[in-house]
Amino acid sequence: MTALYPEHMQHRLSNRLLLKIVFSISLLIIGFSTDLSAQANLNANNLSNVRSADISDEQLKSFLSRAQAEGISVEQAFQLAMTRGLPAAEAQEIRNRIASLQDEVKVNEAQDLGRLEQQIESDTTTTQETKADSTRLTKVFGAELFQNRGLNLTPSLNIPTPVNYQLGAGDQLIITIWGDRTDQLNLTVSPEGTVNLQNRGPVYVNGLTIEAATERLMGQLSQLYGGLRPSNGQPTTFAEVSLGRVRTISVTVTGEVRGPGTYSISSLSTVFNALYSSGGPNSIGSFRKIRVIRGNEIVTELDLYDFLLNGDQTDNIRLRDQDVIQVLPYESRVSIEGEVLRPAIYELNRSNTYQDLVNMSGGFTSKAYKKQAQIHRQTDTQRRIVTLPSELYSDFVLMNGDEIRIPEILDRYENRVIISGAVWRPGDFELKDGMTLSQLIAEADGLRPDAFMTRGLINRVKPDLSFEQLSFNVSDVLSNPYQHDILLQREDEIIIRGVRDLRDEAVVEIAGSVRDGGVFVWLENMTLQDLVLKANGFRDSAELSRIEISRRSEDFSTTGKIVETITLGIDSLLSESSDIMNFVLQPYDFVFIHRRPDFQVQQYITVEGEVRYPGTYAIISRNERLSDIVARAGGLTNEAYVRGSRITRQQSAIDRANVDYNFINDSVNSDSVQVDSLKRDATTRIGIDLETALRNTNSRENLYVREGDVIRIPKLAQTVRVTGAVMQEVEVRYVPGANYSYYINRAGGLSEQALKKRSFVVYANGDVDRSRRFLWMTVDRPDIEPGAEIVVPFKGESNRLSPQEIVSLSSMVVSMTATIMTAIDRLSR
């Protein structure tokens, strides 16, 4: 907003916002005697029971919206309310809530102005320089102190009374008396500046310190309590004067602040407290020229930087009633960003130098480029750059609008060489004057025994920043450095390979019936027993008499074999047979431990529902069937619905090849059921005819059970479910002999989107049956059984022709027909 509107316009907008609040508070006071009185049974002349919590946000906003036509100031409105008994604490709470609404209004107007600014910027062609200006730093140093509303800068009342605190109207004095006489007096300083002692009349204390007021009151109290200050002898009565509740004072904050106005604050408040209540300096307000005016005289000029930078509060004096705090516009601001600890916009005095600015910003970071600085300065006609050497940092005086950016140092080394590979300490090293390759190898603690001695490489950066590669004989450099040594240059990278780095890593692999099979590094003289131990031993299912080793063939051209297989057999892992477990492996051997053909682990199935003993059962043999499991479960109960029995089977137990569903197109015909997704679940449901399986154990319905099968035998169902494209999906009571149409009618009939000819029935056991048609007629519908579900699919979406398309297509057909008939007629002649 500051880039688009002059300073006087911004000040006018701020005053306009304040004026709205001034109008609103007067109507709020009127509301005390109307709305609040009606709600809380209050007398308009007695507001002592009014609480801020009784006023909702909606009521407060309503009062503020109707206050536009009133002319009462904020303080006049609150003084009127307080004369009618409004507690000072509640008045302050209402002020705070109004201030919150004021902030909300400011935010909304700022957003509106921001949108206007964006519109103006979008309609204006800007230069690259202006674009750079729009991204410059906007954080003013110290502003966050007043913008953080989570801070609590109200003065603490739990402190001893300051020695220089002067009493005034509204202060409460507490006089505690003990000894021969005990008493406690609570005295409030009247607007006339007096406190009223019983039987002694008013005592003037206004403007006195606590110490002076205590002395004056003691003189009066000694007339009431004889033992307090006897003319002779020791006192037998004692008294102490302390400050109870402090008074509220009115302070006016004016000038370049966010919320100028008159504030009622504690008499213990300082300049900081009043500034925080007003929101602090605005966008053009000074942080270094804040005046406190008392009785039309400037009593102090506060510099917030003394506190922000040094913690000095010498000029943060305690305020008095009717004090005026004036925040002047700033004279000079400069911005510094980049590699400093506190990048921000700083306000400078006329004598502040570049070094002073760096000190204010906390100093340079460890990556800062300090040799010189570039200052972007604004002249009367254009911008210019000032290059400042480091020798002049303490003498160069900055000007208003200067911009400084501290860059990073270059990401490069001026004296580095690098060595990697087969040395004991690879890494970066200092390039010393006249340093050679042999000296660098020595600093890296020499070569490893596996170093490849016949060739090394040097990657070098040429003066034009291109690269070149040099090679050398490592053995010659170390044995005869006077003849073969190489003088190193900055950023040279030396690579000395190890012998093992130049060939594939030899490995062996073991798989099958071992506990932790995998690939392991081959070591010289590694035996079969060593590899089995690395795999943590055999499994119980291992066939130790058949261990097969596959080895790369070394004579493929002669034998034509890719691998050679070696079959071994042992009694146990602990066998000491030298020709088997001590069999020496070669690189890339693959060892496979076969599984014993007679080894089987327990397999289980689950029986649920209407059997006498539901639960989990182990499969006794591979030939065990449904009827066998039901018999082991104690047979069926009297409530079992045999026709609804089903099996849930794991997909892994079904030996079936995976089917590719890519042949299904995304688009489907309008008379087909749309398929949302085709995927294989972990389990599948199998419909069974348990009744036939139990009656004839040799029938095909008596399936063999598999591991993980869940056999579910439900109770007799009494309903039929109707779902899909019907008027209402329902559960209908099963009626023996009732047909398809009966249940559809019970569901309210078919909807307009119903695809009746594709309807189907899902039975309780999982079987599915559908209607059968001949030409356009339905000749057979499936029988309905208890627990069945009738599914009526929806029609697919179809692209209907518009009337214009129908007319166009019909005209085309008629025209083509006429053309064909004319051609036929001519040919017939």
C-alpha positions, 0 to 999 in steps of 0.5 A: 500500500505504501507504494501506491498512496502518499503518506497523507492519504494513508494518514487520512485512511487511518483517521477514518478507521479511528473515527468509525470506532469513536462513533461506535463507542457512543452507541455502545454506551447508549446500548447499556441503557437499552439492550443490556438493561432489557436483558439483564434488568439493569437500571440505566442510571446504575451500570455497576453490574454490567459485564463485558461477557454479557455483550455478544460479538453480534451485539457489539457489531450491531452497536458499532454499525449504528454508531456512524451518526453519533458524535460522542468521543470514546473517553466521553462515552466511557466517562459517562458510563463510569459515572453511572457505575460501570467498573473500570475493569469492565470498561477496559475489557470493552476497550480491548474488544473494540480494539480487536474489532478495529484491528479486524477492520484494518485487516479488511481494508488492507486486503481491499487496498491490496487487491486494488494495488494488485489491479493497478500493478496488473494494468501498469507496465513496469521496468525490470528495476521496478520489479526488483524494488517490489521484492525488496525487504519490508521487515522494519526492525522493532515492528514485531514487538508491537505486532505480536498480540500474544505478548503481554506488556501490561505493567505488573501490579505485584511489585513494591510501590516505586519510591517516586510514585506520586499519589493521585485521584483513584489510588487506594491506600491501605492502613494496617494498625496493630498492637494495643489497637487493631484496625484496617482502613481502606482509603481512596484518594478523592478527585479533590486529592484527599482521603477521609480519616474518621473524626479527622476530616480530609487529608490532602495527599495528591502529588505526594509520594508514599513516603511523604503521604505516610508521614502526613497520615501518621501525624493525623493517626497519632491523634486517634491512636494514643499509643502510636506516637506517644510523647514519652515512652515506647509506642504500643500501637503501630501502623503501616501505609501501603498502596492497594488498588492503583488508579487509572490515568488517561494518556494520549498517543498521537502522531505516527502510530497505528491506533492514535487516541486517548487510552486509560491505563494503569498509573504504573504504566510506562511509555512502552505500555502506552505504545503497545496499547496503541499498536506501536509506530505505523509504517512511517512512524519513528522508533527513535524519536518518541516524545513524552509531553507533560504540561506542554513541555517535552520531558523526555525523548525516547529511542526504542533502539536503546532498549531493542539493541542494548536493553536500556530503559533509562528514558522509559519513564512512568507516565502521569495523567494527561501525558501526551506521547508523540511519535514523529515520522522517521527521517532516514531508513536503510535496508540490509539483507543477505548474510547478516544475523538480523536482516531488516529495515533500520532507522538511522540517525544522521551520523550513523555509518555503514559499520553502525548499521552492520552492528545493529543487524547483529554483525556478519554471518560466517558466510558473508563477503566482507571485502567490500560492499555495494550500496544501492542509492537513490539520487534525485533523478535515478539510482546509482551503485556505490562500491565501498571498500572495507577500510571505509566501513566506519566512516561512510555515512548512509543516506535515507533509502540506501539498500545494502545486500551482503552476498555470500563468499564464493563456493570454492577453495583457494588452496585445496587439493583432493585425493581419493581411492587407495590411500589411508586418509582420502579427502581434502588437503591444503595446497602448500607452496611447491607441493608435489604429488608424492608429498600429498600421498605422504600427507594422506598417510601413504598407500593401502596395500591394495593400491593399483601401482601402475596407473593413477589419474589427476583431474585438473582445472585449466585456466579457462575452467575446462578440464584435463586429465593427467595419468602417472605411474604410482610406483615411479612417483614414489620410487623416483620422485626427482624424475617422475614427481608432479607439481600440484595445482589448485583443485587438482583431484588425484585418484588412485584405484585399489586392485579390488575396485577394478574387478567385480566383487566375488559373491556366493548365494544360498537359497531354499530350505535355509533360515536366512538365505541370500547373497554373501561375499565370497572369501578365499577358502570359504567352505559349504559349512561356512556358507550355511552358518552365514545363512543361520543354518538349515530349516527343519524341512531341509533335505540334507541328502540333496544339496545342489551347487551350481557353478559357472562353467569354465569351458563353455566353448568345449562342453557347451554347458553354462553351469556345472552342477554338484550334488552333495549329501550330509547327515547334519550340519555338525557333520565333520565329513571333509568331502562334503561340509568342508567342500570349498566354494568358488566365486559365484557358486549358487547353493540350493537346499531342497525341501523334503518331499514328505515334510508337511506343516499343519494346515487349518480350516475354520467352521462357522455357524450352525454346527455343533462344534464350530471352530478351527480344525486341522486338515488330517489328509489331502483327501479330506472333504466338506462332509468330513469336516462337517462330521468332525464338527459334530454335524449340523444343528436344527436351525442350519440353512444348508442351501445357504452354506458357502466357502471363503477360500484364499486366492493363493490356495487356487491354482489358476493362472492370472488373467489379463483384463486389458481386453475390457474397454473403458466404454461399455454398451448401454445394455450391459452392466458397468464394471467399476473395477476388476481386481483379485481380492485376497479371498474369494467366495465359493458357492456349494451344495452342501446338501448334496455333498452330505447326501452323496460323499462321492459327488462333485459337490463334496469339495476337497478342503484347502488351508485357510478355508472358512466354511460358513453355515448360516441360520435359515433366512426369512427375507429376500433383499431387492437392490439396484434400480428399484424405487426402494431397496428393501428386505422383503419377507420370503413367501414360498412360491412367490416369483420375481415380479412379486418381490420387485413390486414389494420394492415399489417397482422398477425405476426409469434407469432399470435394466430389467433384462439384465437382472440377476439373483445372488443366492445365499450360498454365493451362486448367481443366476439370471433371467433367460431371454429368447429374442425380445421375450423373457422365457425363464426367471430364476427361482427365489430362495430364502436369503437370496438377493435380487439385483436390478442393474442400472442402464449405462449412460447413452448419448441421445440425439437432439431433435436437430440431429435427428432431422439432419440425419433423416434428411441425409438418409432421404437425400442418399436414398433419392440419389441411389434411386435416381442412379438405379433408374438411369442404369436400368434405361 
